[in-house]
């Protein structure tokens, strides 16, 4: 009987990822990872995403710098155990967390510096329009590697999403930093945030320095609109991060539109020439309690959800594309040949 190891998709793809610099997790919220509790699980059941933006205030306010440090260390060790070599994580820097989380993150990054490259972005759950939130945005922008954005907060609160884009992109340009922006998260054809991000990127002269995160509402639009958007993304050289597990639980809706799921349409974005990378998003917290931060699971979910079987392209999405999205230098002599 031949008991040789059977051929699996994982046995074909993962060695290629490791050969080309290892996994890259381009989007996470490590400061909130591993915070499950009865209260947090109840929050998951009773709050919408928008409500969680404020419901998390107590957790953040009561977390000490040592609490944040422990979470960062647990998250970084989880990544290292999977042969992840680089991580991009948002960090809450706002009136609740103040600078405790980012200080803890910097300490943890130094501790694991010989095993993991870490890039920080400032999360703006309170937006950038409110004066106190803006103060912490400005403080955080000086402390991170990448300017983070959640323009939907300011659009919801003040109808000033466009102004928020201007503040975020203007700050990034002045500081010479990239932008990572949460956009089109709610799987609705009413959302046009990726398009607005592209237009603002061109307006501010930030082509090639801006990354959209999630973009699941793109699939809710018509094919004609999607093709126009991909052309605009290429013109603006805006990249995309997909976090498949984070949005697979999108609630049912009675809105009418093209038949689609809650996946970032990587099967269209990647062939269109858009740089796509992979992220875990939240891990074991109020936002995504079911996610355990498994990079292979994220890639599998993405490939199956999008019916995208281009294995060499998927290996790039899990590795070198992530380096580009984080602003890291290209690796020499990459080889994405799949052995079957």
C-alpha positions in Angstrom: 0.0 0.0 0.0 1.3 3.4 -1.0 1.1 5.7 2.1 2.9 8.7 0.6 1.4 12.0 1.7 -1.5 12.8 -0.5 -1.5 15.9 -2.8 -3.4 18.8 -1.3 -3.9 22.4 -2.3 -2.1 23.4 0.9 0.9 21.2 0.0 1.1 23.0 -3.3 0.7 26.6 -2.2 2.1 27.0 1.3 5.7 25.9 0.4 5.7 28.6 -2.4 4.6 31.2 0.1 7.3 30.3 2.5 9.9 30.2 -0.3 9.0 33.7 -1.2 9.4 35.5 2.1 6.7 33.8 4.1 3.1 34.8 5.0 2.3 38.5 5.3 -0.8 39.5 7.4 -1.5 43.0 6.2 -4.5 43.9 8.4 -5.3 43.2 12.0 -6.3 44.8 15.3 -3.8 43.2 17.6 -4.5 45.5 20.5 -8.0 44.1 20.8 -7.1 40.5 20.1 -8.0 37.8 22.6 -10.4 39.9 24.6 -13.3 37.4 24.7 -15.5 37.5 27.8 -19.2 37.1 28.6 -19.7 40.8 28.2 -17.9 40.9 24.9 -19.9 37.9 23.6 -23.1 39.7 24.6 -21.9 42.7 22.7 -21.4 40.6 19.7 -25.0 39.4 19.9 -26.7 42.7 20.5 -24.7 45.4 18.7 -24.2 46.3 15.1 -20.7 47.1 13.8 -21.4 50.8 14.1 -22.6 50.4 17.7 -19.5 48.4 18.6 -17.4 51.5 17.6 -18.6 53.0 20.9 -19.5 49.9 22.9 -15.8 49.1 23.0 -15.1 52.3 25.0 -15.2 50.5 28.4 -12.8 47.7 27.3 -10.4 50.3 25.9 -10.6 52.7 28.9 -10.1 49.9 31.4 -7.1 48.3 29.6 -3.7 49.1 31.0 -0.6 49.4 29.0 0.4 45.9 30.3 -3.0 44.5 29.1 -2.3 45.9 25.6 1.3 44.6 25.7 0.1 41.0 26.6 -2.4 41.1 23.7 0.3 42.2 21.2 2.7 39.5 22.4 0.0 36.8 22.1 -0.9 38.0 18.6 2.7 38.3 17.4 3.5 34.8 18.7 0.5 33.4 16.9 1.8 35.0 13.7 5.3 33.7 14.2 4.0 30.2 14.8 2.5 30.2 11.3 5.7 31.5 9.5 4.3 35.0 9.1 7.2 37.3 8.5 5.4 40.7 8.4 2.3 42.1 10.0 0.3 45.3 9.6 -1.9 46.1 12.6 -4.2 49.0 13.4 -4.0 50.4 16.9 -6.6 52.4 18.7 -5.2 55.8 19.5 -8.2 57.8 20.7 -9.8 59.4 23.8 -10.3 56.0 25.4 -7.0 54.1 24.7 -5.0 57.3 24.5 -1.4 56.3 23.8 -1.3 53.2 26.0 -1.9 50.7 23.2 0.6 52.2 20.8 3.3 52.4 23.5 2.6 48.8 24.4 2.7 47.8 20.7 6.1 49.5 20.2 7.5 47.6 23.2 6.2 44.3 21.8 7.5 45.1 18.3 11.0 45.6 19.8 10.8 42.3 21.7 10.0 40.3 18.5 12.1 42.4 16.1 14.3 39.5 15.2 11.4 37.4 14.1 8.7 39.6 12.8 8.4 42.9 10.9 5.5 45.0 12.3 3.9 48.1 10.8 1.4 50.1 12.9 -1.5 52.2 11.6 -3.7 54.4 13.8 -7.3 53.3 14.1 -9.8 56.2 14.1 -13.0 54.7 15.6 -14.0 58.1 16.8 -13.3 59.7 13.4 -11.2 62.8 12.7 -13.8 65.6 12.8 -14.6 65.7 16.5 -12.0 68.1 18.1 -10.8 65.6 20.8 -10.7 62.7 18.3 -8.8 64.9 15.9 -6.3 65.7 18.6 -5.6 62.0 19.1 -5.5 61.4 15.4 -2.7 64.0 15.1 -0.8 62.5 18.0 -1.2 59.0 16.7 -0.2 60.0 13.2 3.3 60.9 14.5 3.6 57.5 16.3 2.7 55.1 13.5 4.1 53.9 10.2 0.9 54.1 8.2 -2.0 56.5 8.5 -5.2 54.6 9.2 -8.7 55.7 8.3 -12.4 54.9 9.0 -14.2 57.7 7.0 -17.6 56.1 7.5 -17.5 57.3 11.2 -17.4 60.9 10.2 -19.9 60.4 7.4 -22.4 58.7 9.8 -21.9 61.3 12.6 -21.5 64.6 10.7 -22.1 63.9 7.0 -18.4 64.8 6.5 -16.9 61.6 5.0 -15.3 63.7 2.2 -13.7 66.1 4.7 -12.4 63.1 6.6 -10.7 61.7 3.5 -9.1 65.1 3.0 -7.7 65.2 6.5 -6.4 61.7 6.3 -4.8 61.9 2.9 -3.4 65.4 3.6 -1.8 64.3 6.8 -0.3 61.2 5.2 1.1 63.3 2.4 2.6 65.8 4.8 4.2 63.1 6.8 5.4 61.0 3.9 3.4 58.0 5.0 1.0 55.5 3.3 -2.8 55.3 4.0 -4.8 52.2 4.9 -8.5 53.0 4.8 -11.5 50.9 5.8 -14.0 51.3 3.0 -17.2 49.7 1.6 -17.6 47.4 4.6 -21.4 46.9 4.6 -22.0 44.9 1.5 -24.5 47.5 0.1 -24.8 49.1 -3.3 -25.4 52.4 -1.5 -21.7 52.5 -0.7 -19.2 54.1 -3.1 -16.3 54.6 -0.7 -13.6 52.8 -2.8 -14.5 55.1 -5.7 -14.3 58.2 -3.4 -11.0 57.0 -2.0 -9.5 56.6 -5.5 -10.7 60.1 -6.5 -9.3 61.6 -3.3 -6.0 59.7 -3.9 -5.6 61.4 -7.3 -6.6 64.8 -5.9 -4.0 64.6 -3.2 -1.3 63.2 -5.5 -1.0 60.0 -3.4 -1.1 57.4 -6.2 0.6 54.2 -5.2 0.5 55.1 -1.5 -3.0 54.2 -0.7 -4.6 50.9 0.3 -8.3 50.1 0.6 -9.4 47.6 3.2 -12.4 45.2 2.7 -14.2 46.6 -0.3 -17.0 44.0 0.0 -19.7 46.4 -1.3 -18.0 46.4 -4.7 -19.6 43.1 -5.5 -23.0 44.6 -4.7 -22.7 46.9 -7.8 -23.4 46.1 -11.4 -20.7 44.6 -13.7 -20.5 47.9 -15.6 -19.8 49.9 -12.4 -17.3 47.3 -11.2 -15.3 47.5 -14.4 -15.3 51.3 -14.3 -14.1 51.2 -10.7 -11.3 48.8 -11.5 -10.1 51.2 -14.2 -10.2 54.0 -11.6 -8.3 51.9 -9.1 -5.6 51.3 -11.6 -5.4 55.0 -12.5 -5.0 55.9 -8.8 -2.8 52.8 -8.2 -5.0 52.0 -5.1 -4.3 48.5 -3.6 -6.8 46.3 -1.8 -6.7 44.2 1.4 -9.2 41.3 1.7 -10.1 39.9 5.1 -12.5 37.0 4.2 -13.4 35.6 7.6 -14.2 39.1 9.0 -17.2 39.6 6.6 -18.4 36.1 5.9 -21.1 36.6 8.5 -22.7 39.7 6.9 -26.4 39.7 7.8 -29.0 38.9 5.2 -30.5 41.9 3.4 -33.7 42.6 1.4 -31.8 45.0 -0.9 -32.0 43.9 -4.5 -28.7 43.7 -6.5 -26.4 41.3 -8.4 -26.2 37.8 -6.8 -23.0 37.9 -4.8 -21.5 36.9 -1.4 -19.7 39.0 1.2 -16.3 38.5 -0.3 -13.9 41.1 -1.7 -14.2 40.3 -5.4 -10.6 39.2 -5.7 -11.4 37.0 -8.7 -12.0 40.3 -10.6 -9.6 42.6 -8.8 -6.5 40.5 -9.3 -6.9 39.8 -13.0 -7.7 43.5 -13.5 -4.2 44.3 -12.3 -5.1 45.5 -8.8 -2.6 44.5 -6.1 -4.5 42.4 -3.6 -3.2 41.3 -0.2 -4.5 39.2 2.7 -5.4 40.1 6.3 -7.0 38.4 9.3 -8.7 41.5 10.7 -9.9 41.0 14.3 -9.0 37.9 16.2 -11.0 36.5 19.1 -12.7 39.8 20.1 -16.1 41.6 20.0 -15.9 42.2 16.2 -15.0 38.7 15.1 -15.0 36.3 18.0 -14.9 33.2 15.7 -11.7 34.2 14.0 -8.5 32.5 15.4 -6.1 34.3 13.1 -5.2 31.4 10.8 -3.6 32.7 7.6 -4.2 29.4 5.7 -7.9 29.6 6.7 -8.1 33.1 5.4 -6.6 32.2 2.0 -8.8 29.1 1.7 -11.9 31.1 2.5 -10.9 33.7 -0.1 -10.2 31.2 -2.8 -13.3 29.2 -2.3 -15.6 32.2 -1.7 -14.4 33.8 -4.9 -14.0 30.5 -6.8 -10.4 31.7 -7.6 -8.2 28.8 -8.3 -5.1 30.6 -9.7 -2.7 29.1 -7.2 0.4 31.1 -8.2 -1.6 34.3 -7.9 -3.0 33.2 -4.5 0.6 32.5 -3.3 1.5 36.1 -4.3 -1.6 37.4 -2.4 -0.4 35.7 0.7 3.2 36.8 0.5 4.9 39.4 -1.8 1.7 41.4 -2.4 1.5 41.9 1.3 5.0 43.3 1.4 4.0 45.9 -1.2 0.8 46.9 0.7 2.9 47.4 3.8 5.5 49.5 1.9 8.3 46.9 2.3 11.0 46.4 -0.3 10.5 43.8 -3.0 12.3 40.5 -2.5 15.0 39.4 -5.1 14.7 36.2 -7.1 11.1 35.3 -6.3 9.8 32.0 -7.8 6.1 31.2 -7.7 6.2 27.9 -9.7 3.7 25.5 -8.3 4.9 21.9 -8.1 2.2 19.3 -8.8 
